[in-house]
């Protein structure tokens, strides 16, 4: 993952301030509703997006981990690095 530079952070902050000003200045309810919709969509629980099969597989994996039925990454890699 590439670290975010101070310049990028400042650019983001500037963009956010400009958006705040635009939002504050508008009385267009469709714009406000659209922005709310964007934020609400980004808050979706990923679990709800999964199929039942995917959920079942994740839950089974969690049970396997609880039983101690797993291998550490280092163990697997050391086996195949030889």
C-alpha positions, 0 to 999 in steps of 0.5 A, a space after each residue: 500500500 502506498 502511503 498518502 503524501 502530505 500534498 495529497 492529504 491537503 488536496 483532499 482537505 481542499 476538495 472537501 472544503 469546496 464540497 462543503 461550500 457547494 452543499 451549503 450554498 445549494 437549496 436543490 433537494 435532489 442534490 442533497 438527496 443524491 449526496 445522502 444516497 452516495 453516503 448511504 450506499 458506501 455504508 452497506 454491510 458487505 455481509 449483505 452483498 454475499 451469496 448464501 454459499 459465500 456466507 456458509 463458507 466463511 462461517 465454516 472457516 471460522 468454525 475451523 479456526 475455532 477448532 484449531 484446524 488451520 495452518 499459519 502463513 509462515 508454516 505454509 510458505 516454509 514448506 513451499 520455499 524449500 
